[in-house]
Amino acid sequence: MRLTTEILNQLSLLAIQAAEQAGDYIRQFDRALLTTHFKEAGSSQSAQVVTDVDFACQDIILSILQPTCEQYDLALLSEEQVNEKQLSGDSTDLEAINLESTNRKNTSQKSTNQKDKKERREENTNSHPRLTKDYFWCIDPLDGTLPFIEGGNGYAVSIALVAANGEPILATVHQPTSNTTYHTMINTLGMTQGFKNKQPFNKLTENSTSGISSLNTLKKVNNTFIFYSDRSFQFSEHYPLLIKQLTILAHELGYEKVVIKEQVGAVMNAMSVIECAVMEKQNPQHNAACYIKLPKPQLGGGSLWDFSATACLATATDTWVSDIHGNPLDLNRHDSNYMNHQGVLYVSEQQLARRLIAMCSVLK
């Protein structure tokens, strides 16, 4: 069932309602009651931790969006629906969560068992209804669960509507602590527009430039190149060389320093780059930013629900988003919910993205 622009925009309003109601729940939640669990998912602790808040937010979102599935013949993929069957049954207190470095000692053993775990975790992936419907909701009720547990602000509610070909059509991202909502709508010309708190997100000021900068105009003075990364990546064998190459490239382009930020979830990492891209259009002397996830053989690398909404917002704001080869993200892959096969790349400037793709090609 192909959806009209009017229906798509109605669905966008429902997604905003769902995300903001989930955000209200998160803000009002009594953290003294927080209970955490572990699930069999991915290859990092960030992917394996879940709380009762994740499931409560999912219930709120589904109460609003589930009726649209029957009305418009949509499929639905939600992280915690997948993970309800993967819970280990173990719960723990907050002090037990901060064990990432200790757990890394077991990485080699986990890798050895990864193939068997994939069969157990994703046995129904190739028969999910998202593969046969024209569209599916792709939902992460609480991305950045680990930052949420730790009391940070690097988490968000993420909802996207994705077409059968993997193209993200609509997006809503809500950041509860700042009560900030990003979303997209389709205009009368069929173009996707980005909004932040109901205001045009990529609107340029009178003095801003609308064209894509060349590498020459990328050269900056007294500005910072920001590398957003998942915290687990620091344990990768590629991490030291990537940081070295990023530093060389940043200095070559005139940035005085490289700042590494590793404390937020995938959605807010991507949104940070998108924010930087919008600022770059308004002020060419702003910082540059990138978010890189290299391919890896282990399950992980983020999931469809981690990137569908932000990929849509990136497109709406002319922010570079692709896999590590420069191709569109495979957001409806048939054989897995994970993105480790091709990697992920968000960059605030498009010519800079091409330099990063070339750089990463030698690290894969």
C-alpha positions as CSV (number, residue, x, y, z in Angstrom):
1,M,0.0,0.0,0.0
2,R,1.6,3.2,-1.2
3,L,1.0,6.2,1.1
4,T,0.2,9.7,0.1
5,T,2.0,12.8,1.3
6,E,-1.0,13.6,3.5
7,I,-1.0,10.3,5.2
8,L,2.8,10.3,5.6
9,N,2.6,13.7,7.4
10,Q,-0.2,12.4,9.6
11,L,2.0,9.5,10.5
12,S,4.8,11.9,11.3
13,L,2.6,13.8,13.7
14,L,1.8,10.5,15.4
15,A,5.5,9.6,15.7
16,I,6.1,13.0,17.3
17,Q,3.3,12.4,19.8
18,A,4.7,8.9,20.6
19,A,8.3,10.0,21.1
20,E,7.4,13.0,23.2
21,Q,5.1,10.9,25.5
22,A,7.9,8.4,25.9
23,G,10.2,11.4,26.7
24,D,7.8,12.6,29.3
25,Y,7.8,9.2,31.0
26,I,11.7,9.2,31.0
27,R,11.9,12.7,32.6
28,Q,9.4,11.8,35.3
29,F,10.7,8.4,36.1
30,D,12.0,7.9,39.7
31,R,15.6,6.7,39.1
32,A,15.6,5.1,42.6
33,L,13.3,2.4,41.1
34,L,15.5,1.7,38.0
35,T,16.1,-2.0,37.4
36,T,18.6,-3.1,34.7
37,H,18.9,-6.4,32.8
38,F,21.2,-7.9,30.3
39,K,20.1,-9.3,26.9
40,E,21.9,-11.4,24.3
41,A,22.6,-8.8,21.7
42,G,25.5,-7.4,19.7
43,S,29.1,-7.6,21.0
44,S,29.3,-4.7,23.4
45,Q,27.9,-3.9,26.8
46,S,26.0,-0.9,25.4
47,A,24.1,-3.2,23.2
48,Q,23.4,-5.8,25.9
49,V,22.0,-3.6,28.7
50,V,18.3,-2.8,29.0
51,T,16.0,-1.4,31.7
52,D,12.4,-1.5,32.6
53,V,12.2,2.1,31.2
54,D,13.1,0.8,27.7
55,F,10.1,-1.5,27.8
56,A,7.8,1.1,29.3
57,C,8.7,3.5,26.6
58,Q,8.1,0.9,24.0
59,D,4.6,0.3,25.4
60,I,3.8,4.0,25.2
61,I,5.0,4.2,21.6
62,L,3.2,1.1,20.4
63,S,-0.1,2.2,22.0
64,I,0.0,5.1,19.5
65,L,1.6,3.6,16.4
66,Q,0.4,0.0,16.5
67,P,-3.1,0.9,15.2
68,T,-1.5,2.4,12.1
69,C,0.0,-1.0,11.2
70,E,-3.4,-2.4,10.5
71,Q,-4.9,0.8,9.1
72,Y,-2.1,1.3,6.5
73,D,-0.7,-2.3,6.3
74,L,2.7,-1.4,7.9
75,A,5.2,-3.7,9.6
76,L,6.9,-2.8,12.8
77,L,10.4,-3.4,14.1
78,S,11.2,-2.3,17.7
79,E,14.4,-3.0,19.5
80,E,12.8,-4.2,22.7
81,Q,10.3,-6.4,20.9
82,V,13.3,-8.2,19.5
83,N,15.1,-8.2,22.8
84,E,12.2,-9.4,25.0
85,K,13.1,-13.0,23.8
86,Q,16.8,-12.4,24.5
87,L,16.8,-11.3,28.1
88,S,19.2,-13.4,30.2
89,G,17.0,-13.2,33.2
90,D,19.7,-11.5,35.2
91,S,19.3,-8.1,36.8
92,T,21.8,-6.0,38.5
93,D,22.3,-2.7,40.4
94,L,23.7,0.5,38.9
95,E,27.2,-0.1,40.2
96,A,27.5,-3.3,38.3
97,I,26.9,-1.7,34.9
98,N,30.2,0.1,34.6
99,L,32.2,-3.0,33.7
100,E,33.0,-2.3,30.0
101,S,36.8,-2.6,30.3
102,T,36.6,-5.7,32.4
103,N,34.2,-7.4,30.0
104,R,36.6,-6.7,27.1
105,K,38.9,-9.4,28.5
106,N,36.3,-11.9,27.3
107,T,36.1,-10.5,23.7
108,S,38.0,-13.3,22.1
109,Q,35.8,-16.0,23.7
110,K,32.7,-14.2,22.7
111,S,33.9,-13.9,19.1
112,T,34.4,-17.6,19.0
113,N,30.8,-18.3,20.0
114,Q,29.4,-15.5,17.8
115,K,28.2,-17.7,14.9
116,D,26.1,-19.9,17.3
117,K,24.7,-16.8,19.0
118,K,23.7,-15.3,15.7
119,E,21.6,-18.3,14.9
120,R,19.8,-18.1,18.3
121,R,19.3,-14.3,18.2
122,E,18.3,-13.7,14.7
123,E,16.6,-17.0,13.6
124,N,13.5,-15.2,12.3
125,T,15.2,-12.2,10.7
126,N,14.7,-13.2,7.1
127,S,10.9,-13.8,7.7
128,H,10.1,-10.6,9.4
129,P,7.1,-8.7,8.0
130,R,9.2,-5.7,7.3
131,L,10.6,-7.6,4.3
132,T,7.2,-7.9,2.6
133,K,5.4,-4.7,3.5
134,D,5.8,-1.4,1.6
135,Y,6.8,0.4,4.8
136,F,7.7,-0.4,8.4
137,W,8.1,1.5,11.6
138,C,11.6,1.2,13.0
139,I,11.7,2.1,16.7
140,D,14.3,2.5,19.4
141,P,12.3,3.3,22.6
142,L,15.5,4.4,24.4
143,D,18.7,4.6,22.5
144,G,21.7,5.1,24.8
145,T,20.5,3.0,27.6
146,L,23.9,2.9,29.2
147,P,24.3,6.8,29.3
148,F,20.7,6.9,30.8
149,I,21.7,4.4,33.5
150,E,24.8,6.5,34.3
151,G,22.8,9.7,34.6
152,G,24.1,11.4,31.5
153,N,22.1,13.0,28.7
154,G,23.4,11.0,25.7
155,Y,20.1,9.1,25.1
156,A,17.1,9.6,22.9
157,V,13.8,8.2,21.6
158,S,14.1,7.3,17.9
159,I,11.2,6.5,15.5
160,A,11.4,6.2,11.7
161,L,9.2,5.0,8.9
162,V,11.3,3.1,6.4
163,A,10.3,2.0,2.9
164,A,10.8,-1.6,1.6
165,N,13.9,-0.5,-0.3
166,G,15.6,0.6,2.9
167,E,15.0,4.4,2.3
168,P,14.0,6.2,5.6
169,I,10.9,8.2,4.8
170,L,10.0,9.9,8.1
171,A,11.9,10.5,11.3
172,T,11.4,11.7,14.9
173,V,14.1,11.9,17.5
174,H,13.3,13.2,21.0
175,Q,16.0,14.0,23.5
176,P,14.3,14.0,26.9
177,T,16.7,16.0,29.2
178,S,16.7,19.0,26.9
179,N,13.1,18.3,25.7
180,T,14.2,18.7,22.1
181,T,12.4,17.1,19.2
182,Y,13.7,16.7,15.7
183,H,11.4,15.5,13.0
184,T,10.8,15.4,9.3
185,M,7.8,16.2,7.1
186,I,7.1,15.9,3.3
187,N,6.4,19.2,1.6
188,T,4.1,19.8,-1.4
189,L,7.0,19.1,-3.8
190,G,7.6,15.7,-2.2
191,M,10.8,16.9,-0.6
192,T,11.8,15.9,3.0
193,Q,12.2,18.8,5.4
194,G,13.9,18.7,8.8
195,F,12.6,20.5,11.8
196,K,13.9,21.1,15.3
197,N,11.3,22.0,17.9
198,K,8.8,22.7,15.1
199,Q,11.2,25.2,13.4
200,P,12.9,24.5,10.1
201,F,16.2,22.8,11.1
202,N,18.3,23.6,8.0
203,K,17.1,27.1,7.3
204,L,20.0,29.3,6.4
205,T,20.6,32.8,7.6
206,E,20.9,35.7,5.1
207,N,24.7,35.7,5.3
208,S,25.2,31.9,5.1
209,T,26.2,30.0,2.0
210,S,24.1,27.3,0.5
211,G,26.6,25.5,-1.7
212,I,28.9,22.6,-0.8
213,S,32.4,23.8,0.3
214,S,35.5,22.6,-1.5
215,L,38.4,21.2,0.4
216,N,40.1,24.5,0.1
217,T,37.3,26.4,1.9
218,L,37.3,23.7,4.6
219,K,40.5,25.1,6.0
220,K,39.8,26.6,9.4
221,V,41.5,28.6,12.1
222,N,41.1,28.1,15.9
223,N,38.4,25.4,15.4
224,T,37.9,21.9,16.5
225,F,37.5,18.6,14.6
226,I,35.2,16.4,16.7
227,F,35.2,12.6,16.4
228,Y,32.1,11.0,17.8
229,S,32.5,7.4,18.7
230,D,30.8,4.5,20.5
231,R,32.8,3.9,23.7
232,S,33.4,0.2,22.8
233,F,35.4,1.3,19.7
234,Q,38.3,2.3,21.8
235,F,39.0,-1.4,22.3
236,S,39.2,-2.0,18.6
237,E,42.5,-2.9,17.0
238,H,41.8,-0.1,14.4
239,Y,41.3,2.6,17.0
240,P,44.8,3.9,17.5
241,L,45.5,4.2,13.8
242,L,42.2,5.8,13.1
243,I,42.8,8.4,15.7
244,K,46.2,9.1,14.3
245,Q,44.9,9.5,10.8
246,L,42.1,11.7,11.9
247,T,44.5,13.9,13.7
248,I,46.7,14.2,10.7
249,L,43.8,15.0,8.4
250,A,42.4,17.6,10.9
251,H,45.7,19.4,11.1
252,E,46.1,19.3,7.3
253,L,42.7,21.1,7.0
254,G,43.6,23.7,9.6
255,Y,41.8,22.5,12.7
256,E,43.9,23.1,15.8
257,K,42.8,20.1,17.8
258,V,40.8,16.8,17.6
259,V,38.3,16.1,20.3
260,I,37.0,12.6,20.9
261,K,33.6,12.2,22.4
262,E,32.5,8.7,23.4
263,Q,29.8,9.0,26.1
264,V,26.5,9.0,24.2
265,G,24.4,6.6,22.2
266,A,24.4,6.1,18.5
267,V,21.4,8.4,17.9
268,M,22.8,11.4,19.7
269,N,26.2,10.8,18.1
270,A,24.6,11.1,14.7
271,M,22.5,14.1,15.8
272,S,25.6,15.9,17.1
273,V,27.1,15.6,13.6
274,I,23.9,16.8,12.0
275,E,23.8,19.8,14.3
276,C,27.3,20.6,13.3
277,A,26.5,20.3,9.6
278,V,23.6,22.7,10.0
279,M,25.8,25.2,11.9
280,E,28.4,24.9,9.2
281,K,25.9,26.0,6.6
282,Q,25.0,29.0,8.7
283,N,28.6,29.8,9.8
284,P,31.5,28.4,7.7
285,Q,33.9,28.9,10.6
286,H,32.1,26.3,12.8
287,N,33.6,23.0,13.9
288,A,33.7,19.9,11.8
289,A,32.4,16.6,13.1
290,C,32.2,12.9,12.1
291,Y,30.8,9.7,13.5
292,I,32.5,6.6,12.2
293,K,31.6,2.9,12.8
294,L,34.0,0.6,10.9
295,P,32.8,-2.8,9.6
296,K,33.5,-5.8,11.9
297,P,32.9,-9.5,11.7
298,Q,31.1,-9.7,15.1
299,L,27.4,-9.0,15.4
300,G,26.9,-5.4,16.3
301,G,27.9,-2.1,14.8
302,G,24.5,-0.7,15.7
303,S,21.1,-1.8,14.4
304,L,18.5,-0.7,12.0
305,W,16.7,1.2,14.7
306,D,19.8,3.0,15.7
307,F,20.3,4.8,12.4
308,S,17.0,4.9,10.5
309,A,15.7,8.1,12.0
310,T,19.0,10.0,12.0
311,A,19.7,8.9,8.4
312,C,16.4,10.5,7.4
313,L,17.2,13.7,9.3
314,A,20.7,13.7,7.8
315,T,19.3,13.6,4.3
316,A,16.8,16.3,5.1
317,T,19.6,18.6,6.3
318,D,22.1,17.8,3.5
319,T,24.4,16.0,6.0
320,W,26.5,13.2,4.7
321,V,25.3,9.7,5.8
322,S,26.5,6.5,4.2
323,D,28.1,3.2,4.9
324,I,31.9,3.2,5.1
325,H,32.2,2.8,1.3
326,G,30.0,5.8,0.6
327,N,26.9,3.9,-0.3
328,P,23.4,4.4,1.2
329,L,22.8,2.6,4.5
330,D,21.2,-0.8,4.1
331,L,18.3,-0.1,6.4
332,N,16.2,-3.1,5.5
333,R,18.8,-5.8,5.1
334,H,17.3,-9.2,4.8
335,D,19.8,-11.3,6.8
336,S,20.3,-9.3,10.0
337,N,19.1,-6.4,12.1
338,Y,22.7,-5.3,12.6
339,M,24.9,-2.9,10.6
340,N,28.4,-4.5,11.2
341,H,28.6,-5.7,7.6
342,Q,29.3,-2.3,5.9
343,G,29.9,0.2,8.8
344,V,28.3,3.6,9.2
345,L,29.5,7.2,8.5
346,Y,28.0,10.6,9.3
347,V,30.1,13.7,8.4
348,S,29.2,17.4,8.7
349,E,30.8,18.3,5.3
350,Q,30.4,16.3,2.1
351,Q,33.9,16.8,0.6
352,L,35.4,15.9,4.0
353,A,33.3,12.7,4.0
354,R,35.1,11.6,0.8
355,R,38.4,12.1,2.4
356,L,37.3,10.0,5.4
357,I,36.0,7.2,3.2
358,A,39.4,7.0,1.5
359,M,41.1,7.0,4.9
360,C,38.9,4.3,6.3
361,S,39.4,2.1,3.2
362,V,42.9,1.2,4.5
363,L,41.6,0.3,8.0
364,K,38.9,-2.2,7.1
